Amino acid sequence: MHKDDILTELKKVLPEEIIKVDEPLKRYTYTQTGGNADFYLSPTTFEEVQAINHIARINNIPVTYLGNGSNIIIREGGIRGIVLSLLSMDYIKVEDNVIIAGSGAAIIDVSRTARDESLTGLEFACGIPGSIGGAVFMNAGAYGGEVRDCIDYAVCVNERGELVQLTRDELELGYRSSIVQKQHLVVLEAAFNLTPGKQDEIQAVMDDLTERRESKQPLEYPSCGSVFQRPPGHFAGKLIQDSDLQGHRIGGVEVSTKHAGFMVNVDNGTATDYEDLIHHVQQVVKEKFDVELHPEVRVIGDHPEDE
Ligand SMILES: Cc1cc2nc3c(=O)[nH]c(=O)nc-3n(C[C@H](O)[C@H](O)[C@H](O)COP(=O)(O)OP(=O)(O)OC[C@H]3O[C@@H](n4cnc5c(N)ncnc54)[C@H](O)[C@@H]3O)c2cc1C
């Protein structure tokens, strides 16, 4: 389908201000990499998400979902079809011990709301820079806590365009995995079941975790957090450190000297630099320790045309 025809279809069901054409994606990724999206749409309601999915389905247009862009590397060739950003659906509601949040709400803000309401259970998330949708997709976790511990349910749209509410068990949350990934669902909303606690104690835990994060992570540079999953029986960062790879640079991307599990964009690095560095690190660690490192970060989009 021609781009102009897609635009005409989209304008029939969406307000014009939420449609962007040929939008540079590096604006929306923590690594600051990424070419253009043919269409970048930021719907504000469930109905708009369903309408976009309907148009995409009947016209065979690929759809890529984007949260806060903190676990994604987008290649310089950009993304064909529709990039659907959930960030405008960022409401947070409190109902007794339950917090209900739109998929675009920052999990950091949800964690702070829980503290303000003296609810405990989401302290672990106080420094995770993802959206609620991205956090459910990844079963995000830190310092011994993860989404699985406190999520009640998530509202999603399935591949047939139907709204479905999935319970905690139905979400099949595992180590950085979920049914959302396996079934190409889109998360619209999630609810978290929390426990009444003492606000000063909740704050103390959050302060401690923030201190630990700021002292160990290179938060002053663009990055995508931990690049690799934890291999069984090992820590990716330790293997990389023991392979003398810290400070190793390809193009503008470097293995952080502060935290070996991070790769930082120090000088206008590209997604190609990230991919090359990821492959190099995988190769060296495999040769040295016979351990396979699998990326936690998602690398998506087209390669640049000149490759
Ligand atoms: C400095 C830094 C520190 C980090 N620390 C942690 C940490 O401690 N623990 C941790 O787990 N992670 C950490 N991360 C990684 C990242 O923040 C998490 O994985 C987060 O959950 C990703 O959410 P996001 O909204 O940014 O997702 P994105 O990066 O936008 O997307 C990630 C994946 O989720 C999909 N997705 C996003 N939203 C939806 C949706 N609504 N429906 C369906 N699919 C969706 C995307 O298609 C993509 O495949 C860190 C990252 C950085 C940069």
The ligand as an ORCA input file, in Angstrom:
! r2SCAN-3c Opt
* xyz 0 1
  C      20.052      3.282     32.529
  C      19.139      2.085     32.399
  C      18.911      1.277     33.487
  C      18.074      0.167     33.379
  N      17.860     -0.609     34.479
  C      17.027     -1.674     34.382
  C      16.775     -2.503     35.524
  O      17.262     -2.261     36.615
  N      15.947     -3.567     35.362
  C      15.371     -3.867     34.165
  O      14.607     -4.844     34.079
  N      15.606     -3.100     33.077
  C      16.413     -2.021     33.158
  N      16.642     -1.259     32.049
  C      16.027     -1.645     30.763
  C      14.637     -1.044     30.507
  O      14.423      0.136     31.276
  C      13.530     -2.051     30.818
  O      13.673     -3.225     30.042
  C      12.132     -1.463     30.569
  O      11.178     -2.370     31.035
  C      11.867     -1.185     29.081
  O      10.696     -0.401     28.992
  P      10.505      0.672     27.828
  O       9.171      1.282     27.992
  O      11.640      1.597     27.744
  O      10.488     -0.305     26.573
  P      11.056     -0.035     25.108
  O      12.542      0.056     25.150
  O      10.323      1.093     24.480
  O      10.647     -1.396     24.406
  C      11.219     -2.626     24.834
  C      10.397     -3.759     24.219
  O       9.095     -3.731     24.781
  C       8.105     -3.622     23.759
  N       7.025     -2.788     24.280
  C       7.134     -1.556     24.862
  N       5.930     -1.127     25.255
  C       5.030     -2.093     24.905
  C       3.627     -2.230     25.046
  N       2.879     -1.297     25.639
  N       3.048     -3.346     24.562
  C       3.775     -4.321     23.964
  N       5.121     -4.236     23.809
  C       5.737     -3.138     24.278
  C       8.811     -2.991     22.570
  O       8.204     -3.382     21.352
  C      10.218     -3.573     22.701
  O      10.312     -4.832     22.090
  C      17.458     -0.137     32.137
  C      17.701      0.699     31.029
  C      18.524      1.804     31.158
  C      18.733      2.692     29.974
*
